[in-house]
């Protein structure tokens, strides 16, 4: 007796797969291990091999069909054998019973739109098309739900349009310009090079357009209805978008944040740039004052400085980047200062007024600074327009309170991203969106708190995950700490990028990795090895024993792990 070939379950979250193409035809002989079809899942495309030997007698589905996992899709048996009904054959062969041919058509993984006697327009309506909202919409659609995504601007949100992507495009141009200026260090002489700021901004706009267009195509591919306009959750299950009303079984709030402002005593007609407005800058200023020495302020400060702008950063706290490890912050401050950036800490900007053809900023220490451009980069605040009247429970700081599965105080309303106060990182919002979608439509009942890495694209790149040395000590831990400098790494020497280090913070007893902090070349790439090891609960000893290719920057990470366990070799 033959066997049914079933749609395999290739991951914990996979519920269905799309048959991209059959690699074998009806009548072909199949040996064990032969690839018989190609399947597209929510994550990737794979070729599926056969567990059985015999003749491929029948396909039950064609190319392009989407089929639930564990559903019979083909039958392999002896030549001339009659193909049985699916349910009967499956039972006779001792396999789990499979529905009959007539009933194997893919079914939504969600309940019908009509719930509790109410017919809804959508299973889920997502307000906000940023990296949290659009990812949640796609994941929910993959699980069989009917989805609406409501976006008041361009899909991609702040991240793709005004934040992560455009600033990294500018950062890349700044790094290239710096390399041109230092090409002689590599034996390359360049004359007549010029910075074309208009071309830099045009390149940035082109990248943004390409990515936002890609997101729009992904949404269309997954049959997500995109509704443009300002969405207001007026009551449970009901959203107004202009003069239109959308009803939904579930609502998801993914409205993100908007630039915060603390500047006072600002004279009329003095233009204050925030990070959103800065992305539309048309002329490179000769001088700029940045109020705020956090991530955005330091990133923009380094970019403008590389382009030739004289930059001053004003920070009310004693250090810039107070959220990172103290050693990392100190090294970056030294690098920025030596590169020409004036950093003023423990001061505030108390007044802003016109000063001839410039703008004057009065500081709390009595000094007055003049500049052509003022950027306020003091963080972001909750954008609550979509839900402020609904009465959802919020923290003292105004963030929506959610459980581990991202549910708010109303069971049918979920919230992800900046408005939860959990993290202001795009990849954190995306993960939260996946968790929420799988809770609503995939039967997910648990969610662990994931390790979320952070990256900062300053003159020296920064990346970190887990606890800082101070955070560990504040918890009563006496950690083992080791720093391995890039100056001792061969690959860094070949790149002439030797400034920086990898710092590992470990538990002294078991060598459990508590935190990893990198400042230097390709930090944003290297950090993911640390995330993977920590997620798998690997120790510094185990990570250090992993063979790393030579020469590579990642050897610095290996040496730091070794230094926190049995001892580094190359220092």
C-alpha positions in Angstrom: 0.0 0.0 0.0 1.2 3.5 -0.8 1.5 6.6 1.2 0.2 10.1 1.2 2.7 13.0 0.8 1.6 15.7 3.3 2.3 19.4 3.5 5.1 19.5 6.1 5.1 21.7 9.1 8.5 23.3 8.7 8.4 25.5 11.8 6.5 26.1 15.0 4.5 28.9 13.6 3.9 27.5 10.2 0.2 26.7 9.5 0.1 26.4 5.7 2.4 26.3 2.7 2.1 27.4 -0.9 3.1 24.8 -3.6 5.4 26.9 -5.8 6.1 24.1 -8.3 6.1 20.3 -8.6 9.6 18.9 -9.3 8.2 15.5 -10.2 5.3 14.6 -12.5 2.5 12.1 -12.1 4.0 8.7 -13.3 7.5 9.5 -12.2 9.4 7.0 -10.0 10.3 8.6 -6.6 13.2 7.3 -4.5 13.5 8.2 -0.8 15.2 11.6 -0.5 14.1 12.8 -4.0 12.9 16.4 -4.1 9.3 16.3 -5.2 8.0 19.8 -4.8 8.9 23.3 -3.7 7.0 25.0 -0.9 6.8 28.7 0.1 6.2 29.3 3.8 5.8 32.6 5.7 9.6 32.7 6.1 11.3 31.1 3.1 11.0 28.8 0.1 12.3 25.2 0.4 12.4 22.0 -1.6 10.7 19.1 0.1 12.1 15.6 -0.2 10.1 12.3 -0.2 10.0 10.0 2.8 8.7 7.2 0.5 9.7 5.2 -2.5 7.3 4.4 -5.4 5.5 6.0 -8.3 3.9 9.4 -8.0 0.4 8.4 -8.8 -1.6 11.6 -8.2 -1.4 15.2 -7.3 -4.3 16.6 -5.3 -3.2 20.2 -5.6 -1.6 22.2 -8.3 1.2 24.8 -8.5 0.1 28.0 -6.7 -2.3 26.3 -4.3 -2.0 27.1 -0.6 -2.5 24.0 1.7 -2.8 23.6 5.4 0.0 21.7 7.2 -0.4 17.9 7.5 -2.9 17.8 4.6 -2.4 15.1 2.0 -1.2 16.7 -1.3 0.0 13.7 -3.3 0.0 9.9 -3.3 3.0 7.6 -3.9 2.4 3.9 -4.4 3.0 0.9 -6.7 2.5 1.3 -10.5 -1.1 0.6 -11.4 -2.3 0.9 -7.8 -5.7 2.5 -7.4 -5.5 5.8 -5.5 -7.7 5.5 -2.4 -9.8 8.1 -0.8 -7.5 10.2 1.4 -9.1 9.5 4.8 -9.4 5.8 4.2 -5.9 5.3 3.0 -4.4 7.4 5.7 -6.1 5.4 8.4 -5.2 2.1 6.8 -1.5 3.0 6.7 -1.4 3.9 10.3 -0.9 7.6 9.6 -2.9 10.3 11.2 -6.3 10.5 9.4 -6.4 13.2 6.7 -9.6 14.8 5.4 -11.1 13.4 2.2 -10.2 14.9 -1.2 -13.4 16.9 -1.2 -12.6 18.6 2.2 -8.9 19.4 1.9 -9.3 22.9 0.4 -7.4 25.4 2.6 -9.5 26.9 5.4 -8.8 30.1 7.3 -6.9 29.6 10.5 -9.3 32.1 12.1 -13.0 32.1 13.1 -15.5 33.5 10.6 -16.0 37.3 10.4 -19.3 36.9 12.1 -18.6 36.6 15.8 -21.0 36.9 18.7 -23.8 37.4 16.2 -22.1 40.5 14.7 -20.8 40.7 11.1 -17.5 42.6 11.0 -15.8 44.2 7.9 -12.5 42.7 9.0 -11.0 40.2 11.4 -8.3 42.8 12.3 -7.8 46.5 11.6 -4.4 47.8 12.2 -3.9 51.6 12.8 -0.4 52.6 11.7 1.7 51.2 8.9 5.1 51.3 10.4 7.4 48.3 11.0 5.2 47.1 13.8 1.8 47.6 12.0 2.6 46.4 8.5 4.4 43.3 9.8 1.5 42.4 12.1 -0.9 42.9 9.2 1.1 40.6 7.0 1.5 37.9 9.6 -2.2 37.9 10.5 -3.1 37.7 6.7 -0.7 34.7 6.4 -2.8 33.0 9.2 -5.9 33.4 7.1 -7.4 36.6 8.6 -9.0 39.4 6.6 -7.0 42.5 7.3 -7.2 46.3 6.9 -4.2 48.5 7.5 -5.0 52.2 8.1 -2.2 54.6 7.4 -2.4 58.4 7.5 0.8 58.9 5.5 3.0 56.5 3.6 3.4 52.9 4.6 6.6 52.2 6.4 5.9 54.7 9.2 8.6 56.9 10.8 11.3 54.2 10.4 11.2 54.0 6.7 10.2 57.5 5.8 11.8 59.8 8.4 13.9 57.7 10.8 15.9 54.6 10.6 16.3 54.2 6.8 16.8 57.8 5.7 19.3 58.5 8.5 21.3 55.4 7.7 21.3 56.5 4.0 22.8 59.8 5.1 25.2 57.9 7.5 26.4 55.8 4.6 27.1 58.9 2.5 29.0 60.4 5.5 31.1 57.3 5.9 31.9 57.3 2.1 32.9 61.0 2.2 35.1 60.3 5.2 36.8 57.4 3.4 37.4 59.7 0.4 39.1 62.2 2.6 41.3 59.5 4.2 42.0 57.6 1.0 45.7 58.6 1.1 46.0 56.4 4.2 45.5 53.4 1.9 47.9 54.7 -0.8 45.1 56.2 -2.9 45.4 59.9 -3.9 42.1 61.6 -4.9 42.0 65.2 -6.0 39.0 67.4 -6.8 36.5 65.4 -4.8 33.4 67.4 -3.8 30.4 66.8 -1.6 27.1 67.2 -3.4 24.6 67.6 -0.6 21.6 67.7 -3.0 22.7 64.4 -4.5 23.1 62.9 -1.0 19.5 63.8 -0.2 18.3 62.6 -3.6 19.9 59.2 -2.9 18.3 59.1 0.5 14.9 59.8 -1.1 15.4 57.1 -3.7 16.1 54.5 -1.0 13.1 55.5 1.0 10.9 55.3 -2.1 12.2 51.9 -3.0 11.6 50.4 0.5 8.1 52.0 1.0 7.1 50.7 -2.4 8.3 47.3 -1.4 6.2 47.3 1.7 3.2 48.4 -0.3 3.7 45.4 -2.7 4.1 43.0 0.2 0.8 44.2 1.7 -0.9 43.7 -1.7 0.7 40.3 -2.2 -0.8 39.2 1.2 -4.2 40.7 0.3 -4.1 43.3 3.0 -6.5 46.2 2.3 -4.7 49.5 2.8 -6.9 52.4 3.8 -5.3 55.8 3.7 -6.5 58.3 6.3 -6.4 59.1 10.0 -7.9 56.2 11.9 -9.6 56.8 15.2 -10.8 54.0 17.4 -14.0 55.6 18.5 -15.2 52.5 20.4 -14.5 48.8 20.7 -14.7 47.2 17.2 -15.3 50.5 15.4 -12.8 52.8 13.7 -13.5 56.0 11.9 -11.4 57.0 8.9 -12.5 60.4 7.7 -16.2 59.9 6.8 -15.9 56.1 6.6 -16.5 53.6 9.4 -14.6 50.3 9.6 -15.7 47.5 11.9 -13.3 44.8 13.1 -13.3 41.9 15.4 -9.9 43.0 16.7 -8.1 46.3 16.5 -4.4 46.9 16.8 -2.9 50.2 17.7 0.5 50.7 16.1 0.6 54.5 15.9 4.1 55.0 17.1 5.5 58.2 18.5 6.1 61.8 17.5 9.0 64.1 18.3 9.0 65.5 21.8 9.8 69.1 22.6 11.1 70.7 25.8 12.5 74.0 24.4 10.9 77.1 26.0 11.3 80.8 25.5 11.6 80.4 21.8 11.3 83.7 19.9 8.7 83.9 17.2 9.8 82.9 13.7 12.8 80.9 14.9 12.7 77.6 13.0 13.2 74.7 15.3 13.9 71.4 13.4 12.8 68.1 14.8 14.0 64.8 13.4 11.0 64.6 11.0 11.7 68.0 9.5 15.4 67.4 9.2 14.9 64.8 6.5 13.6 67.5 4.2 16.7 69.7 4.6 17.8 71.2 1.3 20.9 73.2 2.3 23.7 72.0 4.5 24.2 74.4 7.4 27.6 75.7 8.3 26.8 75.5 12.0 24.2 73.5 14.0 23.2 73.2 17.6 21.6 69.9 18.6 19.6 69.9 21.8 19.8 66.3 23.1 22.7 63.9 23.3 20.8 60.7 22.9 20.8 58.3 20.0 19.3 60.6 17.4 21.3 63.7 18.5 24.6 61.8 18.4 23.8 60.1 15.1 22.8 63.3 13.3 25.7 65.2 15.0 28.2 62.7 13.5 26.6 62.9 10.1 26.5 66.7 9.9 30.1 66.9 11.3 31.3 64.5 8.6 29.7 66.7 5.9 31.6 69.7 7.3 29.0 71.4 9.6 30.3 72.8 12.9 28.2 70.9 15.5 27.5 71.6 19.1 25.6 69.1 21.2 23.8 70.3 24.3 22.9 67.6 26.8 21.2 68.1 30.3 22.7 64.9 31.7 26.3 64.4 32.7 27.1 62.2 29.6 25.9 61.6 26.1 24.2 58.3 25.4 23.3 57.6 29.0 21.6 54.4 28.1 24.8 52.6 26.9 27.6 51.2 28.9 29.7 53.9 30.5 33.0 52.8 28.8 31.2 52.9 25.4 29.8 56.4 26.0 33.1 57.7 27.2 35.0 56.5 24.1 32.4 57.9 21.7 32.5 61.3 23.4 36.3 61.3 23.0 36.0 60.4 19.4 33.3 63.0 18.6 35.3 65.7 20.5 38.5 64.9 18.7 36.6 65.0 15.4 35.5 68.6 16.0 32.1 68.2 17.8 31.6 70.5 20.8 29.8 68.5 23.5 28.2 70.5 26.3 26.9 68.2 29.1 25.0 69.1 32.4 23.5 72.1 30.8 20.1 73.0 29.4 19.0 75.3 26.6 16.9 78.0 28.3 16.1 80.5 25.5 16.3 80.8 21.7 16.2 84.0 19.8 17.3 85.6 16.6 20.9 86.9 16.5 21.5 88.9 13.4 21.3 86.5 10.5 21.8 83.5 12.9 20.0 82.1 15.9 21.2 82.4 19.5 20.8 79.7 22.1 21.2 80.7 25.8 22.5 77.9 28.0 21.9 77.4 31.7 25.7 78.0 32.4 25.3 81.6 31.0 26.9 81.0 27.7 25.3 81.9 24.4 25.8 79.8 21.2 25.0 81.0 17.6 24.2 78.8 14.7 22.3 78.5 11.4 20.2 75.5 12.4 18.7 74.2 15.7 17.7 70.6 16.0 15.7 69.4 19.0 16.4 65.7 19.5 15.0 65.0 23.0 13.2 61.8 22.2 9.7 60.9 21.2 6.3 60.8 22.9 3.2 58.7 22.4 1.0 59.5 19.4 -2.4 58.9 21.1 -4.7 60.6 18.6 -6.1 57.2 17.6 -7.2 56.1 21.1 -7.1 59.0 23.6 -10.9 59.0 24.0 -11.2 55.2 24.5 -10.2 55.0 28.1 -7.6 52.3 27.8 -5.3 51.8 30.8 -2.1 53.8 30.6 1.0 54.2 32.7 2.0 57.4 34.5 4.1 58.3 31.5 1.1 57.8 29.2 2.1 54.5 27.6 -0.6 51.9 26.9 -0.4 49.0 29.4 -0.3 45.6 27.6 0.3 42.0 28.7 2.9 39.7 27.2 0.7 39.0 24.2 0.2 42.7 23.6 -3.4 42.9 24.8 -4.6 46.2 26.3 -7.2 46.6 29.0 -9.8 45.8 26.3 -9.5 42.1 25.2 -10.2 43.0 21.5 -7.7 45.8 21.3 -3.9 45.2 21.0 -1.1 47.7 21.0 2.5 47.4 19.8 5.6 49.5 19.3 6.5 52.9 20.8 3.1 53.5 22.4 3.6 50.6 24.8 6.8 52.1 26.3 8.5 48.7 26.1 11.0 49.7 23.4 11.4 52.3 20.8 13.1 50.1 18.3 11.6 49.1 15.0 12.6 45.4 15.3 11.0 45.2 18.7 7.7 46.6 17.3 7.9 44.0 14.5 8.3 41.1 16.9 5.5 42.4 19.1 3.3 42.6 16.0 4.0 38.9 15.2 3.3 37.9 18.8 -0.1 39.7 18.7 -1.1 38.3 15.3 -0.3 34.8 16.4 -2.2 35.3 19.6 -5.3 36.4 17.7 -5.2 34.0 14.8 -2.6 31.3 15.5 -3.6 30.1 18.9 -0.5 31.4 20.6 -0.8 31.4 24.4 2.7 32.3 25.6 5.4 34.8 24.8 8.9 35.0 26.3 10.6 38.3 26.7 13.0 38.3 23.7 16.5 39.7 23.8 16.4 42.9 21.8 19.7 44.2 20.4 20.2 47.9 19.8 22.5 49.6 17.3 23.7 53.2 17.1 25.2 54.6 13.9 27.6 57.2 15.1 31.2 57.9 14.0 32.1 54.8 15.8 29.3 52.3 15.3 27.8 50.9 18.6 25.7 47.8 19.3 24.7 46.2 22.5 22.4 43.6 24.1 21.7 42.7 27.7 22.9 44.4 30.8 25.6 47.0 31.2 28.3 46.5 33.8 26.6 49.1 36.1 23.2 47.5 35.7 24.7 44.1 36.7 26.4 45.6 39.8 23.2 47.5 40.7 21.4 44.1 40.8 23.9 42.8 43.4 26.0 40.8 40.8 29.7 40.9 41.0 30.3 40.4 37.3 33.4 39.3 35.4 34.2 41.9 32.7 36.6 41.8 29.8 37.3 44.2 27.0 39.1 43.2 23.8 40.4 46.1 21.7 40.0 46.3 17.9 43.6 47.5 17.9 44.6 43.9 18.6 42.5 42.5 15.7 44.2 41.9 12.4 41.2 42.6 10.2 40.6 45.9 11.9 44.2 46.8 11.2 43.8 46.1 7.5 40.7 48.4 7.5 42.5 51.1 9.5 39.6 51.0 11.9 41.3 50.1 15.2 39.5 52.4 17.6 36.9 50.6 19.8 36.4 47.4 21.6 34.2 44.4 22.5 33.1 44.3 26.1 31.5 41.2 27.6 29.8 41.2 31.0 29.5 37.7 32.6 28.3 36.0 35.7 31.4 35.2 37.7 30.3 31.7 38.8 28.8 30.1 35.7 30.2 32.4 32.9 26.6 33.2 31.9 26.7 36.1 29.4 24.8 39.0 30.9 25.6 41.7 28.3 27.7 42.4 25.2 28.7 45.9 24.2 30.6 46.7 20.9 31.9 50.0 19.7 33.9 50.0 16.5 33.7 48.7 12.9 30.6 46.6 11.9 29.3 46.5 15.4 25.7 46.3 14.1 26.6 43.1 12.3 28.7 41.5 15.0 26.1 41.9 17.8 23.8 39.2 16.4 26.3 36.4 17.3 26.0 37.6 20.9 22.2 37.7 20.6 22.1 34.1 19.3 24.4 32.7 21.9 22.5 34.5 24.8 19.2 33.4 23.4 20.4 29.8 23.4 21.7 30.3 27.0 25.3 29.7 25.9 28.1 30.6 28.2 31.1 32.8 27.5 33.3 29.6 27.7 31.2 27.9 25.0 31.1 31.0 22.8 34.8 31.5 23.1 35.5 27.9 22.2 33.6 28.4 18.9 36.1 28.6 16.0 36.0 31.9 14.2 37.4 32.6 10.8 40.7 34.5 10.5 41.1 37.3 9.7 37.7 38.6 10.8 36.4 41.3 13.0 34.3 38.7 14.8 37.5 37.3 16.3 37.4 40.3 18.7 34.1 38.9 20.0 35.6 35.4 20.4 38.6 36.9 22.3 36.3 38.9 24.6 34.3 35.7 25.4 37.5 33.9 26.1 38.7 36.7 28.3 35.5 36.3 30.3 36.1 32.6 30.7 39.4 30.7 30.3 41.5 33.6 29.1 42.0 35.5 25.9 44.9 34.5 23.6 45.8 37.6 21.6 46.2 40.2 24.4 
